[in-house]
């Protein structure tokens, strides 16, 4: 689940994973960490495959959050123009 919220003038997205809320930025950082692990070549094959799957899931969450943000901005722009 993705939730938009404001803190002051800034908007943030939270990506809910189970009982834990992960911000968009935290999710991107997690993907970067996974890429680093995979790039090191030190993970055994089974762990590398699992890390790859986790990275792909995180990327999908990021894509959805960005799409939701895009729609929110678009809707806000249309509302302001009315």
C-alpha positions in Angstrom: 0.0 0.0 0.0 1.2 3.5 -0.8 0.2 6.6 1.2 0.9 10.2 0.4 1.4 12.5 3.4 2.7 16.0 4.0 5.2 17.2 6.6 5.4 21.0 6.3 5.7 21.9 2.6 7.2 18.5 1.6 5.2 15.5 0.4 6.3 12.0 1.3 5.2 8.5 0.2 5.1 5.6 2.6 5.3 2.1 1.3 3.6 -0.3 3.7 5.3 -3.7 3.9 3.5 -5.9 6.5 3.7 -4.0 9.7 6.5 -1.7 8.6 6.1 1.6 6.7 9.0 2.2 4.4 9.4 5.6 2.7 10.1 5.8 -1.0 13.6 6.9 -0.3 14.2 3.9 2.1 12.9 1.6 -0.6 15.3 3.1 -3.2 18.2 2.8 -0.7 17.3 -0.9 -0.2 17.4 -1.5 -4.0 20.8 0.2 -4.1 22.0 -2.0 -1.3 20.8 -5.1 -3.2 22.5 -4.0 -6.4 25.7 -3.6 -4.4 25.4 -7.1 -2.9 24.7 -8.6 -6.3 27.5 -6.6 -7.9 30.0 -7.8 -5.4 29.7 -11.4 -6.6 30.0 -12.7 -3.1 26.5 -14.0 -2.6 25.9 -17.7 -3.2 23.6 -18.4 -6.2 20.5 -19.1 -4.1 20.9 -16.0 -2.0 21.6 -13.9 -5.2 18.4 -15.2 -6.7 16.4 -14.3 -3.6 18.1 -10.8 -3.4 17.2 -10.3 -7.1 13.5 -11.2 -6.4 13.4 -8.8 -3.4 15.0 -6.1 -5.5 12.4 -6.5 -8.3 9.6 -6.3 -5.7 11.1 -3.1 -4.2 11.4 -1.6 -7.7 7.7 -2.4 -8.4 6.8 -0.7 -5.1 8.9 2.4 -6.2 7.3 2.4 -9.6 3.8 2.3 -8.1 4.7 5.1 -5.6 6.0 7.3 -8.5 2.9 6.6 -10.6 0.7 7.6 -7.6 2.7 10.7 -7.0 2.4 11.6 -10.7 -1.4 11.2 -10.6 -1.6 13.2 -7.4 0.3 16.1 -8.9 -1.7 15.9 -12.1 -5.0 15.9 -10.1 -3.8 18.9 -8.0 -2.9 20.8 -11.1 -6.3 20.2 -12.6 -8.0 21.3 -9.4 -6.0 24.5 -9.3 -6.9 25.3 -12.8 -10.7 25.1 -12.1 
